Amino acid sequence: MQDPLSRLCAIAERHAGTFLPVAGPRVGVHAGCETTRPIPAVYEPMVCIVLQGAKQVMIGDRVLRYDPASYFIATLELPATGCIVEASAARPYLAVSMALDHAVLAELLCEVPEARSDGLAGFGVSAMTPELLDPWLRLLALFDAPQDARILAPMLEREILYRLLQGPQGGLARQAARTEGRLAQVRAAIGWIRTHFDKPLRIEALAEIAGMSVASLHRHFKAATAMSPLQYQKALRLQAARRLLASGGEASRAAYRVGYESASQFSREYARMFGRSPARDAALLRAGAEGLAA
């Protein structure tokens, strides 16, 4: 009989590139037959497990690697740069992700003992356990039985979130469900930046939105996201500009639309993030030689 990880890989290979949209979780299967360049994207709140191969992600000034021995969790919207670091045609990279449902997490809080929280980070990597792997196997099996997904997927989502709350990232997951506290205040600041990323950012006004002092906002925002509010805004601006360039926009117009007043500053910061000038990167994107998401 196959071990759970081998069975998960077999299902993932059959359903690579598909999603399971149901009343509960939105689960996606991802695959790649080769390593990739670092690809910037905004990671939504999610949990991701690698079944085969390995991935590396850079968030702010932190670099994390995860593979079949671990899992990744993000409880905030995070500009990140990810790349597949282990993959081949014989052993492709295989992973599965599930969007976090904050409402389900909130329902579970009163049923799970309080977990110790190590700081305010909005993301982390921890060791995989058999107890957490088992409901993932049953959830992925629903790709082969979609008629059962409407009823069973929400139950398995709840079990996975329950295991997360019990594990080393339980404190992080618990904070994600709360509407009060420092992480909720950081989330309010992130919400404003994401909606108004193309507008000038006044730190004093952002601190007021978050209900913090300026010093407190800087400290807690950096703890949660590994970047400052201005760095967060810059990442969103440059990623939005890249999408505009990929769809045929001009560099100067893209720079203006995402909030830059200086074309030369835009070009410098774009090349620093993506490794190429806006014009060169746009040409490769339009030729299909680069991806837009991790």
Rosetta silent file (secondary structure, phi, psi, omega in degrees, C-alpha in Angstrom):
SEQUENCE: MQDPLSRLCAIAERHAGTFLPVAGPRVGVHAGCETTRPIPAVYEPMVCIVLQGAKQVMIGDRVLRYDPASYFIATLELPATGCIVEASAARPYLAVSMALDHAVLAELLCEVPEARSDGLAGFGVSAMTPELLDPWLRLLALFDAPQDARILAPMLEREILYRLLQGPQGGLARQAARTEGRLAQVRAAIGWIRTHFDKPLRIEALAEIAGMSVASLHRHFKAATAMSPLQYQKALRLQAARRLLASGGEASRAAYRVGYESASQFSREYARMFGRSPARDAALLRAGAEGLAA
SCORE:     score description
SCORE:     0.000 S_00000001
   1 L     0.000  138.759  179.863    0.000    0.000    0.000 S_00000001
   2 L   -68.168  146.869  173.329    1.268    3.499   -0.847 S_00000001
   3 L   -73.997  163.019 -175.715    2.221    5.835    1.971 S_00000001
   4 H   -55.726  -40.946 -177.572    0.074    8.994    2.343 S_00000001
   5 H   -66.255  -39.393  177.564    2.589   11.290    0.611 S_00000001
   6 H   -65.359  -38.703  178.187    2.868    9.002   -2.429 S_00000001
   7 H   -66.438  -39.063  176.662   -0.912    8.816   -2.670 S_00000001
   8 H   -62.694  -42.144  179.295   -1.122   12.611   -2.478 S_00000001
   9 H   -62.585  -41.055 -179.375    1.446   12.930   -5.270 S_00000001
  10 H   -62.519  -42.387  178.246   -0.500   10.521   -7.479 S_00000001
  11 H   -66.685  -44.404 -177.658   -3.697   12.571   -7.057 S_00000001
  12 H   -61.356  -40.216  179.536   -1.853   15.865   -7.572 S_00000001
  13 H   -64.087  -34.070  179.663   -0.271   14.679  -10.825 S_00000001
  14 H   -72.428  -27.308 -171.659   -3.716   13.762  -12.190 S_00000001
  15 L  -121.993   23.306 -179.190   -5.222   17.139  -11.275 S_00000001
  16 L   -58.263  136.403  177.729   -2.326   19.587  -11.638 S_00000001
  17 L    83.944    8.995 -178.780   -3.426   23.099  -12.505 S_00000001
  18 L  -116.300  164.482  178.900   -7.014   22.666  -11.299 S_00000001
  19 E  -125.591  157.350  178.446   -9.025   24.016   -8.379 S_00000001
  20 E  -117.220   83.306 -179.308  -11.782   22.558   -6.251 S_00000001
  21 E   -82.427  116.130 -179.059  -14.252   25.448   -5.676 S_00000001
  22 L  -138.436 -175.216 -178.915  -16.875   24.365   -3.180 S_00000001
  23 L   -62.359  -28.919  179.758  -18.879   25.821   -0.319 S_00000001
  24 L   -95.497 -110.659 -172.786  -15.875   25.443    1.971 S_00000001
  25 L   -80.131  156.884  168.726  -12.252   25.766    0.868 S_00000001
  26 E  -106.050  106.296 -172.837  -10.849   26.748   -2.497 S_00000001
  27 E  -107.815  133.354  179.558   -8.116   24.211   -2.999 S_00000001
  28 E  -125.437  146.188  177.321   -5.624   24.336   -5.851 S_00000001
  29 E  -109.737  131.109 -175.259   -3.046   21.875   -7.154 S_00000001
  30 E  -123.998  143.537 -177.611    0.185   23.285   -8.579 S_00000001
  31 E  -145.827  155.742  176.507    2.917   21.565  -10.572 S_00000001
  32 E  -158.940  137.132 -176.605    6.160   22.364  -12.373 S_00000001
  33 L   -97.139    3.951  178.391    8.671   20.241  -14.260 S_00000001
  34 L  -153.251  161.008  175.756   11.628   22.597  -13.815 S_00000001
  35 L   -68.063  160.390 -175.826   13.079   25.119  -11.423 S_00000001
  36 L  -129.051  161.155  168.377   12.050   28.735  -11.954 S_00000001
  37 L   -68.397  158.771  172.821   13.353   32.252  -11.658 S_00000001
  38 L   -60.397  128.044 -177.220   12.069   34.217   -8.643 S_00000001
  39 E  -120.869  116.861  179.047    8.541   35.372   -9.540 S_00000001
  40 E   -72.063  145.624  176.820    6.895   38.206   -7.568 S_00000001
  41 E  -163.115  166.367  172.229    3.246   37.870   -6.554 S_00000001
  42 E   -99.618  117.088  178.602    0.886   38.841   -3.754 S_00000001
  43 E   -83.767  124.359  174.860    0.235   35.836   -1.535 S_00000001
  44 L   -82.065  162.404  177.130   -3.285   35.757   -0.153 S_00000001
  45 L   -54.947  123.643 -173.257   -3.977   34.205    3.284 S_00000001
  46 E  -164.870  168.552  166.714   -3.445   30.483    2.739 S_00000001
  47 E  -123.829  138.350 -176.471   -1.776   27.288    3.800 S_00000001
  48 E  -133.250  135.499  174.401    0.406   25.445    1.290 S_00000001
  49 E  -122.441  137.556  175.287    2.037   22.020    1.418 S_00000001
  50 E   -94.077  128.866 -178.716    4.669   20.755   -0.987 S_00000001
  51 E   -96.002  -27.687 -179.139    4.221   17.103   -1.915 S_00000001
  52 E  -157.140  138.398 -176.860    7.321   16.736   -4.092 S_00000001
  53 L    88.345 -158.478 -179.511   10.238   19.059   -4.815 S_00000001
  54 E  -156.617  154.420  178.616   10.835   22.304   -2.929 S_00000001
  55 E  -131.973  150.001  175.945    9.993   25.993   -3.057 S_00000001
  56 E  -125.436  137.052 -179.163   11.690   29.094   -1.718 S_00000001
  57 E  -132.153  138.053  175.784    9.901   32.341   -0.950 S_00000001
  58 E  -112.354  122.886  178.299   11.261   35.750    0.010 S_00000001
  59 E  -123.557  113.430 -174.718    8.976   38.041    2.011 S_00000001
  60 L    59.063 -123.891 -179.910   10.554   41.356    2.899 S_00000001
  61 L  -100.518   15.260 -179.787   13.946   40.538    4.371 S_00000001
  62 E  -111.634  142.022  177.340   13.094   36.923    5.216 S_00000001
  63 E  -120.309  126.857  179.839   13.759   33.839    3.083 S_00000001
  64 E  -124.907  146.912  176.928   11.839   30.620    3.738 S_00000001
  65 E  -125.707  137.785  175.129   12.083   27.199    2.134 S_00000001
  66 E  -139.829  149.933 -172.715    9.472   24.487    2.324 S_00000001
  67 L  -148.832 -169.763 -176.669    9.311   20.926    1.038 S_00000001
  68 L   -61.423  -12.797  179.107    7.405   17.695    1.840 S_00000001
  69 L   -89.546    0.513 -173.427    8.678   17.814    5.420 S_00000001
  70 E  -147.072  174.417  174.136    7.032   21.180    6.113 S_00000001
  71 E  -139.140  155.685 -179.569    4.125   23.493    5.363 S_00000001
  72 E  -113.192  138.726  176.193    3.805   27.242    4.733 S_00000001
  73 E  -134.195  136.898  174.044    1.096   29.459    6.179 S_00000001
  74 E  -128.184  131.093 -178.554    0.318   33.130    5.490 S_00000001
  75 L  -112.161    3.525  176.257   -2.403   34.956    7.392 S_00000001
  76 L  -130.171  163.408  171.535   -2.002   38.348    5.682 S_00000001
  77 L   -76.147  120.444 -170.474   -1.857   39.554    2.084 S_00000001
  78 E  -129.839  119.382  168.334    1.888   39.587    1.439 S_00000001
  79 E   -63.729  126.337 -174.669    3.938   40.783   -1.540 S_00000001
  80 E  -143.846  163.503  174.826    6.404   37.935   -1.989 S_00000001
  81 E  -125.580  117.172 -176.370    8.870   36.488   -4.457 S_00000001
  82 E  -119.483  151.549  175.364    8.730   32.720   -4.892 S_00000001
  83 E  -149.191  145.383  173.850   10.642   30.202   -6.959 S_00000001
  84 E   -79.687  124.359 -175.928   10.654   26.447   -7.411 S_00000001
  85 E  -110.115   -9.712  175.192   14.092   25.241   -6.364 S_00000001
  86 E  -139.452  115.425  178.445   13.674   21.473   -6.803 S_00000001
  87 L  -171.704  150.002  175.293   11.867   19.996   -9.815 S_00000001
  88 L  -156.170  168.778  177.825   12.481   17.835  -12.873 S_00000001
  89 L   -63.394  -35.592 -179.476   10.484   16.053  -15.555 S_00000001
  90 L   -74.196  -37.160  179.040   11.028   12.774  -13.708 S_00000001
  91 L  -131.346   81.586 -177.228   10.089   14.245  -10.305 S_00000001
  92 L   -66.954  155.175  171.501    7.985   17.364  -10.894 S_00000001
  93 E   -67.947  129.758  178.848    7.298   19.934   -8.236 S_00000001
  94 E  -132.876  131.307  179.980    3.849   19.220   -6.756 S_00000001
  95 E  -147.890  159.684  176.736    2.044   21.364   -4.205 S_00000001
  96 E  -136.877  138.790 -179.563   -1.446   22.038   -2.945 S_00000001
  97 E  -126.944  154.431  177.633   -2.793   25.226   -1.386 S_00000001
  98 E  -137.290  126.213  176.301   -5.965   26.150    0.484 S_00000001
  99 E   -64.385  138.020  179.193   -7.280   29.665    1.035 S_00000001
 100 L   -78.467  131.780  175.931   -7.759   30.431    4.727 S_00000001
 101 L  -101.162  105.891 -176.491  -11.345   31.013    5.805 S_00000001
 102 H   -64.621  -29.254  179.943  -11.172   33.451    8.726 S_00000001
 103 H   -67.235  -41.751  178.245  -14.792   32.749    9.668 S_00000001
 104 H   -66.583  -41.518  176.413  -14.108   29.030   10.156 S_00000001
 105 H   -58.308  -43.422 -179.321  -10.980   29.832   12.157 S_00000001
 106 H   -61.979  -39.317  178.449  -13.012   32.168   14.354 S_00000001
 107 H   -62.699  -33.130 -176.734  -15.589   29.430   15.011 S_00000001
 108 H   -80.126  -17.870 -172.834  -12.830   27.080   16.126 S_00000001
 109 H   -57.235  -41.815 -176.829  -11.168   29.494   18.548 S_00000001
 110 L   -74.007  -10.860 -177.886  -13.489   28.753   21.439 S_00000001
 111 L  -102.488   -9.771 -176.632  -12.969   24.994   20.969 S_00000001
 112 L  -115.264  129.663  179.752   -9.161   24.952   20.830 S_00000001
 113 L   -55.426  147.080  179.666   -7.009   25.736   23.891 S_00000001
 114 L   -56.419  133.379  179.212   -5.097   29.013   23.749 S_00000001
 115 L  -105.160  147.342  176.695   -1.752   28.603   22.005 S_00000001
 116 L   -70.272  135.012 -179.123    1.402   30.477   22.834 S_00000001
 117 L  -106.781  125.760  178.310    2.199   33.064   20.168 S_00000001
 118 L   -94.626   84.227  177.104    5.804   33.735   19.182 S_00000001
 119 L    82.775 -162.216 -171.306    5.661   37.360   18.064 S_00000001
 120 L  -118.616   13.779 -176.241    3.468   38.977   15.438 S_00000001
 121 L   -57.313  140.707  178.953    4.664   37.415   12.168 S_00000001
 122 L   -95.549   12.862 -179.691    1.925   37.008    9.568 S_00000001
 123 E  -160.437  162.020  178.656    3.575   33.959    7.975 S_00000001
 124 E  -177.113  169.242  177.046    5.749   30.975    8.824 S_00000001
 125 E  -126.550  135.231  178.653    6.973   27.477    8.004 S_00000001
 126 E  -138.666  165.614 -178.747    6.631   24.471   10.313 S_00000001
 127 E   -70.371  137.171  175.184    7.212   20.731   10.212 S_00000001
 128 L   -70.677  147.849  177.622    4.495   18.579    8.661 S_00000001
 129 L  -125.675  156.349  176.465    2.848   15.999   10.935 S_00000001
 130 H   -59.073  -35.741 -178.883    0.906   12.791   10.176 S_00000001
 131 H   -65.266  -32.961  178.535   -2.159   14.327   11.882 S_00000001
 132 H   -83.165  -33.262 -178.318   -2.114   17.275    9.479 S_00000001
 133 H   -69.149  -33.952 -175.149   -1.246   15.232    6.394 S_00000001
 134 H   -60.160  -49.524  178.677   -4.173   12.828    6.837 S_00000001
 135 H   -67.356  -26.518  173.970   -7.035   15.326    6.228 S_00000001
 136 H   -63.043  -40.237  178.954   -5.117   16.736    3.250 S_00000001
 137 H   -62.244  -44.961 -179.906   -5.147   13.260    1.701 S_00000001
 138 H   -68.763  -32.095  177.305   -8.888   12.932    2.191 S_00000001
 139 H   -69.028  -45.355  179.664   -9.446   16.448    0.848 S_00000001
 140 H   -66.505  -27.791  177.962   -7.448   15.835   -2.320 S_00000001
 141 H   -61.282  -21.212  179.270   -9.283   12.556   -2.850 S_00000001
 142 H   -69.758  -16.597  173.520  -12.359   14.698   -3.542 S_00000001
 143 H   -63.416  -28.605  177.723  -10.802   15.713   -6.861 S_00000001
 144 H   -91.126   -6.073  179.040  -11.601   12.149   -7.928 S_00000001
 145 L  -139.240   62.609 -174.351  -15.074   12.308   -6.360 S_00000001
 146 H   -60.032  -21.466  179.368  -16.374   15.843   -7.016 S_00000001
 147 H   -67.000  -20.090 -179.961  -19.937   14.761   -6.273 S_00000001
 148 H   -94.790  -10.061 -169.673  -18.917   14.436   -2.601 S_00000001
 149 H   -64.896  -38.391 -175.724  -17.023   17.723   -2.363 S_00000001
 150 H   -58.476  -37.714 -178.029  -19.950   19.986   -1.463 S_00000001
 151 H   -87.598  -45.821 -169.816  -20.627   18.032    1.732 S_00000001
 152 H   -85.787  -31.938 -175.972  -17.202   16.696    2.716 S_00000001
 153 H   -59.667  -45.510  178.330  -14.806   19.500    1.725 S_00000001
 154 H   -60.868  -34.159  178.534  -16.017   21.983    4.380 S_00000001
 155 H   -67.324  -39.281 -179.527  -15.654   19.281    7.049 S_00000001
 156 H   -74.173  -34.616  173.169  -12.099   18.519    5.963 S_00000001
 157 H   -57.471  -46.565 -179.290  -11.249   22.220    5.780 S_00000001
 158 H   -60.943  -40.738  179.827  -12.366   22.517    9.404 S_00000001
 159 H   -65.822  -41.088  178.740  -10.214   19.537   10.388 S_00000001
 160 H   -63.373  -44.594  179.748   -7.131   21.017    8.670 S_00000001
 161 H   -66.400  -34.853  175.588   -7.637   24.372   10.386 S_00000001
 162 H   -61.691  -44.119  178.733   -8.150   22.594   13.701 S_00000001
 163 H   -65.460  -36.579  177.212   -4.790   20.820   13.268 S_00000001
 164 H   -63.866  -42.934  179.496   -3.146   24.136   12.385 S_00000001
 165 H   -64.302  -29.426  179.007   -4.515   25.723   15.551 S_00000001
 166 H   -80.867  -17.664 -172.294   -3.131   22.833   17.574 S_00000001
 167 L   -91.424 -171.257 -177.159    0.316   23.025   15.978 S_00000001
 168 L   -64.095  -20.999  176.173    3.331   25.345   16.276 S_00000001
 169 L   -96.895   16.540 -178.725    1.641   27.949   14.050 S_00000001
 170 H   -61.516  -39.619  178.796   -1.485   27.891   16.217 S_00000001
 171 H   -63.554  -40.524  178.252   -0.775   31.305   17.680 S_00000001
 172 H   -64.238  -47.576 -179.441   -0.372   32.784   14.213 S_00000001
 173 H   -64.586  -35.497  179.491   -3.586   31.167   12.939 S_00000001
 174 H   -65.098  -42.933  178.602   -5.449   32.301   16.056 S_00000001
 175 H   -61.856  -33.875 -177.828   -4.420   35.918   15.528 S_00000001
 176 H   -62.717  -28.118 -176.012   -5.637   35.709   11.924 S_00000001
 177 H   -89.138  -12.127 -175.096   -9.195   35.057   13.100 S_00000001
 178 L   -84.881  143.909  178.187   -9.369   37.871   15.627 S_00000001
 179 L   -94.915   -1.776  177.039  -10.929   41.220   14.812 S_00000001
 180 L  -127.938  164.191  179.180   -8.985   42.941   17.587 S_00000001
 181 L   106.645  175.246 -173.851   -5.321   43.036   18.501 S_00000001
 182 H   -63.987  -41.401 -178.659   -2.115   44.095   16.803 S_00000001
 183 H   -66.113  -36.410  176.896   -2.416   41.819   13.773 S_00000001
 184 H   -64.558  -36.240  177.469   -5.948   43.099   13.121 S_00000001
 185 H   -67.588  -41.499  175.838   -4.595   46.659   13.261 S_00000001
 186 H   -62.655  -39.358  179.403   -1.841   45.774   10.802 S_00000001
 187 H   -62.011  -36.270  177.015   -4.487   44.159    8.580 S_00000001
 188 H   -64.139  -41.100  178.157   -6.417   47.446    8.561 S_00000001
 189 H   -65.170  -42.240  178.319   -3.295   49.283    7.403 S_00000001
 190 H   -61.691  -41.399  179.265   -2.680   46.659    4.704 S_00000001
 191 H   -59.306  -40.740  179.178   -6.259   47.003    3.500 S_00000001
 192 H   -67.694  -44.661 -178.704   -5.806   50.739    3.005 S_00000001
 193 H   -62.034  -42.665 -178.231   -2.476   50.343    1.204 S_00000001
 194 H   -64.560  -36.063 -179.441   -3.854   47.681   -1.150 S_00000001
 195 H   -76.783  -31.061 -173.721   -6.847   49.849   -2.063 S_00000001
 196 L  -122.492   33.783 -174.356   -4.814   53.059   -2.451 S_00000001
 197 L   -62.077  -23.086 -178.248   -1.378   51.773   -3.467 S_00000001
 198 L   -90.113    4.844  178.949   -1.205   54.304   -6.324 S_00000001
 199 L  -105.290  157.041  175.677   -1.758   57.257   -3.973 S_00000001
 200 L   -57.472  141.012 -177.227    0.823   59.069   -1.810 S_00000001
 201 L  -104.689  112.974  174.580    1.283   57.289    1.518 S_00000001
 202 L   -98.544  112.953 -175.091    1.188   59.487    4.616 S_00000001
 203 H   -60.568  -36.333 -179.512    2.432   57.393    7.522 S_00000001
 204 H   -63.078  -42.623  179.362    0.642   59.567   10.088 S_00000001
 205 H   -68.061  -38.038  178.801   -2.708   59.004    8.367 S_00000001
 206 H   -65.522  -39.468  178.301   -2.028   55.280    8.017 S_00000001
 207 H   -62.381  -37.756  178.168   -1.178   55.046   11.721 S_00000001
 208 H   -66.018  -40.847  177.311   -4.500   56.702   12.522 S_00000001
 209 H   -61.129  -40.046 -178.876   -6.351   54.179   10.344 S_00000001
 210 H   -79.156  -13.413 -178.186   -4.577   51.348   12.173 S_00000001
 211 L    74.115   34.457 -179.434   -5.209   52.903   15.575 S_00000001
 212 L  -131.375  164.999  167.330   -1.509   53.033   16.454 S_00000001
 213 L   -74.191  164.342  179.056    1.207   55.594   16.947 S_00000001
 214 H   -60.171  -44.818 -179.515    3.611   56.023   14.035 S_00000001
 215 H   -63.218  -41.340  179.784    6.393   54.235   15.930 S_00000001
 216 H   -66.785  -39.593  178.328    4.076   51.381   16.890 S_00000001
 217 H   -60.975  -47.846  179.521    2.816   51.019   13.311 S_00000001
 218 H   -57.917  -46.751 -175.628    6.350   50.743   11.949 S_00000001
 219 H   -64.891  -48.065 -175.508    7.343   48.185   14.583 S_00000001
 220 H   -76.880  -33.873  176.807    4.289   45.951   14.316 S_00000001
 221 H   -63.482  -44.072  179.425    3.945   46.224   10.523 S_00000001
 222 H   -66.148  -38.411  178.434    7.558   45.111   10.083 S_00000001
 223 H   -63.529  -36.805 -175.901    7.082   42.282   12.580 S_00000001
 224 H   -81.504  -34.782 -170.928    4.014   41.010   10.712 S_00000001
 225 H  -117.213   -7.899 -176.564    5.155   41.439    7.096 S_00000001
 226 L    65.211   22.740  176.205    8.982   41.646    7.264 S_00000001
 227 L  -153.542  162.395  177.096    8.794   45.005    5.475 S_00000001
 228 L   -81.932  164.776  175.931    7.870   48.624    6.194 S_00000001
 229 H   -56.509  -38.960  179.867    4.574   50.157    4.976 S_00000001
 230 H   -67.971  -38.952  176.579    6.485   52.038    2.249 S_00000001
 231 H   -65.268  -38.464  177.530    8.253   48.859    1.108 S_00000001
 232 H   -61.217  -48.304  179.185    4.887   47.077    1.042 S_00000001
 233 H   -60.591  -42.306 -179.036    3.394   49.848   -1.111 S_00000001
 234 H   -61.318  -42.131  179.479    6.399   49.804   -3.455 S_00000001
 235 H   -61.760  -42.525  178.162    6.053   46.050   -4.006 S_00000001
 236 H   -64.153  -42.404 -179.820    2.371   46.442   -4.889 S_00000001
 237 H   -61.171  -46.624 -176.237    3.105   49.316   -7.255 S_00000001
 238 H   -68.802  -36.013  177.445    5.832   47.464   -9.120 S_00000001
 239 H   -68.166  -38.481  177.026    3.781   44.288   -9.455 S_00000001
 240 H   -65.146  -40.537  178.079    0.823   46.299  -10.788 S_00000001
 241 H   -62.632  -38.219 -179.913    3.138   48.050  -13.256 S_00000001
 242 H   -63.630  -39.413  177.435    4.434   44.688  -14.439 S_00000001
 243 H   -64.788  -38.953  177.644    0.910   43.527  -15.204 S_00000001
 244 H   -64.089  -42.803  178.977    0.295   46.712  -17.191 S_00000001
 245 H   -63.915  -39.523 -179.251    3.507   46.208  -19.167 S_00000001
 246 H   -64.091  -28.608 -178.552    2.605   42.588  -19.883 S_00000001
 247 L   -91.290    6.912  174.035   -0.714   43.702  -21.377 S_00000001
 248 L   108.934    3.917 -179.549    0.974   46.148  -23.732 S_00000001
 249 L   -72.944  157.932  176.550    1.313   49.349  -21.699 S_00000001
 250 L   -85.333  150.216 -175.560    4.210   51.765  -22.062 S_00000001
 251 H   -60.046  -46.463 -177.180    6.723   52.031  -19.219 S_00000001
 252 H   -64.550  -39.264  179.545    6.225   55.765  -18.614 S_00000001
 253 H   -70.373  -39.816  177.679    2.440   55.432  -18.592 S_00000001
 254 H   -62.013  -42.341  179.330    2.572   52.364  -16.312 S_00000001
 255 H   -58.445  -46.054 -179.376    4.840   54.253  -13.899 S_00000001
 256 H   -65.249  -42.486 -175.589    2.373   57.138  -13.698 S_00000001
 257 H   -65.496  -29.996 -179.362   -0.674   54.886  -13.306 S_00000001
 258 L   -93.832    3.244  171.935    0.788   53.056  -10.292 S_00000001
 259 L   112.525   -0.766  179.183    1.783   56.263   -8.529 S_00000001
 260 L   -80.423  139.786  174.448    5.346   57.085   -9.596 S_00000001
 261 L  -101.037  -17.862 -179.414    6.148   60.703  -10.418 S_00000001
 262 L  -116.671  118.873  179.499    9.690   59.977  -11.618 S_00000001
 263 H   -66.692  -34.875 -179.664   10.216   57.655  -14.586 S_00000001
 264 H   -69.365  -38.918  176.522   13.893   57.227  -13.728 S_00000001
 265 H   -64.539  -42.243  177.618   13.098   56.219  -10.146 S_00000001
 266 H   -58.194  -46.716 -178.394   10.513   53.768  -11.457 S_00000001
 267 H   -62.413  -41.586  179.188   13.045   52.205  -13.858 S_00000001
 268 H   -62.973  -48.656 -176.422   15.654   51.836  -11.105 S_00000001
 269 H   -71.053  -33.225  176.835   13.280   50.242   -8.628 S_00000001
 270 H   -63.750  -47.901 -179.676   11.700   48.035  -11.300 S_00000001
 271 H   -63.965  -34.191  179.097   15.096   46.684  -12.384 S_00000001
 272 H   -66.272  -38.359 -178.704   16.043   46.112   -8.746 S_00000001
 273 H   -80.218  -42.979 -171.762   12.937   43.995   -8.140 S_00000001
 274 H  -103.411   -6.151  175.953   12.650   42.112  -11.434 S_00000001
 275 L    81.139    4.421 -179.307   16.288   42.010  -12.554 S_00000001
 276 L  -149.363  158.685  175.121   15.622   43.744  -15.890 S_00000001
 277 L   -64.935  157.800  178.415   14.625   47.133  -17.220 S_00000001
 278 H   -55.777  -42.147 -177.634   10.865   47.680  -17.715 S_00000001
 279 H   -65.594  -44.261 -179.063   11.225   47.558  -21.511 S_00000001
 280 H   -66.663  -42.581 -179.711   13.261   44.334  -21.527 S_00000001
 281 H   -65.471  -40.116  179.639   11.004   42.635  -18.997 S_00000001
 282 H   -61.983  -40.456 -179.932    7.886   43.681  -20.913 S_00000001
 283 H   -62.387  -41.800  179.181    9.257   42.159  -24.118 S_00000001
 284 H   -68.603  -39.388  178.782    9.881   38.833  -22.378 S_00000001
 285 H   -62.410  -43.434 -178.341    6.474   38.869  -20.698 S_00000001
 286 H   -69.680  -25.349  177.747    4.683   39.479  -23.986 S_00000001
 287 L   -83.381   -4.340  179.877    6.678   36.684  -25.594 S_00000001
 288 L    79.920   17.192 -177.022    5.505   34.323  -22.869 S_00000001
 289 L   -88.145   -8.834  179.818    9.016   33.727  -21.531 S_00000001
 290 L  -134.488  153.150  176.471    8.183   34.793  -17.976 S_00000001
 291 L   -96.299  164.878  179.267    5.335   34.161  -15.551 S_00000001
 292 L  -108.414   -8.502 -178.572    3.379   36.720  -13.567 S_00000001
 293 L  -140.403  152.065 -179.925    2.572   34.642  -10.504 S_00000001
 294 L   -81.587    0.000    0.000    4.384   32.229   -8.238 S_00000001
